[in-house]
Amino acid sequence: MKKIFIITGEPSGDKLASTVISKLKQNNTDIQYLCVGGMHLNSLGIKSIYELKDITYIAFTSVMMNILKIRKKINETVNRIVEFQPDILFSVDSPDFTLRVAQKVKKINPSIKTIHFIAPKVWAWREGRVKKMKKYLDHILLLFKFEKKYFDKENLLNTFVGHPLLDEEVKDNIKIDNIINNKKKYISLFAGSRESEIKIHAPILFQFIKKMNHKENDFNFIFHSTDKYKSYLLDLLNKQNISNVEVISDDKIKKIMLKKSIFAVVKSGTVSLEVCKLNIPSIVIYKMSFINYFLAKLFLKIKYANMLNIINDKEIIPELIQKDCNPDEIFKSVYYFLKKPALVEAQLADVKSTINNLKSSSSSSEEASKILQNYLA
């Protein structure tokens, strides 16, 4: 029986890995699995050697404060993988953790094939990492076509599989008549998926809403949240004197409400791509602590934060970052767009052409599962 060990470092990686393994299971049932994962891989009947929360440390400062714990977990994980003796070590995202494990495993047992999904952003910083990665990775799977040149240059085998957010999804027939007010226009707001992000962005967005309400009263605002932080966001909202705001955490309802929105204000990150996929005009915002912003400016070699802007090397989606991430600038940008239909049309046209070029021939999970299957053959 063939064996695969799957290693993830946070919930998003766990979810992504599960979509790939689910596809693989459809075509090959004779595989034994073990993992470092969460609820999504667990739902496929795959046991995790410890809880995912034990290694989910976010942002540079958090990593530094937990460096000894992380090292201990890396060594523990390496030992369990070597003991399991898999044919494939499939690492997904979280490169600061998963690739350190892969490097150690490859050194101990070179016969284990190492495949990594979601290439580290070597085009943003530390391009020299590729030289080291090719010593312990057999194959790397790419979200974006433009990444290929960075790995081809160092002869690291790679395959463009496409971005999972762009995969076609099954449509859900959900009735939300009790939520929708057809007399109102909806603006979707994304404050973030982490408490630290919500704490910074939510108060700024509350003030933006008040400015919009002062100007016009025909808008409703929808905060897109997770179940984990819905109550936290509601607590913050309840301290405000705002009535035309709702907080939604159900993923299916969020998708429907986003589709019905005329605009979106989005925290910089992957969610911006989902907004673009649904053809919703938007702007991107982000504000962080001074030390993390200083470190980002010091190390990053990219002009933009939004992926579509990076790909096109121009600002298709307006970015309000750090000091520009304030209620006045957000209000001015959103209101200006809403009063200029030609601007909206131009943005959506650029977005559509870019999105079409980011899709794979089938789906990212299908393409990734094919690579795994080839290594098992």
Steps between C-alpha positions, in 0.01 A plus 500: 500500500626846407532764770461879502577732789326839472636796692319831538558796732167680527127449426513636144771249411303221665197589286705521182676169567164332559372602155804344334489180703125472445565496124778245543277273707246492216750330271716310748364340817808292578701771679584535868504854640629683805514875546554821688159647431167618629129444459501476119759222475348335808162493320665280234593251771864609516651509848713797606799432724411808707255791492559759231465786750827382661697647208278781368704810581423810296718800411871544553473613863292195596751267337790661683324464836429131434821400321601232753154338488511499120843338491379230735195435281714489185722230651201306632335512157817390321535201730140390441533533123823299489335237720195489267723455192269658241551483125405868481528790742234746380553840662240774457568872552647635832855471356677620815378184670423243230814554293725483805348161569541391136865605500580290808302201375674502161839506669414196712319304227566623141270232355188680629359715219433854620227701329400848613176680413491880487846621418650751745484855366862506383407779258415720800803432716792259545516371142821322599290246692442308177864384493452337840152367426613302195728297729210351694187544283421267211208703368329830575145595401428858391192720534613752238659458157744786549666308788628232264806694383639524854506121540593415141812714543621266777372181331251425778222290348175695515143495371242778472178364653300823534350675799243302705282810543444502126374143480141460388261444788165325532222757524295501819128572495459696821208726577612824669189712452498573873843665468470684171348845487449565131461874559856525631839473329748269669867564568704205627772557759787267589680606818716187520499139618724553804423685821801730457377605155139551611612706799679744268270504197150483654510843675627658179219340301239608757605862449493449122140374527400807702648724233308313228178524702552871546533541122222260393259267679427234236785259584512188717837368615589135546799393708630161383629313805594152618305310766797539730498880496136583428419567866815709540407712199141537622625616840704771329205595280253523788700788645432701184184691416451330162184318393563408135774244565486121525762239582481170311715191558323225302724439196213429259303809602818712487554392142145595401518836675833574334349426159221747574741772612571802283843551658743345750762635739742214551782429739808422291545127454357197322140610554559784253540240225164348590337844476659548158385156387140598571539817290448744789679838477720560803781674680758339727593617850759391755654634816740323735718568800794732444762227552335257253457780244865601544614140447274462195639816340853387582476156341228509232604595146152546349318826427149373570315295762219367281581199281319631192696823525825303536424288194411803287769725650243777536227596746182341370357472851569819702708431812469695823786374714618609846457879540266509198280241668274749675126585489545814288704332225275194490190720475649713224612196298172309530278801437710604199471153345124486558459832319720393207347196320773518234765440768310196627468358148872551433597327824271203436630461143862486622402261779317263265790469255744438788278241671455303177877469471528364856275198447631152433352262244291314759539598868795554731409198713462279192834611356678458835354154556629393157854591605469293819358209302793512256750471785312201643496315167 
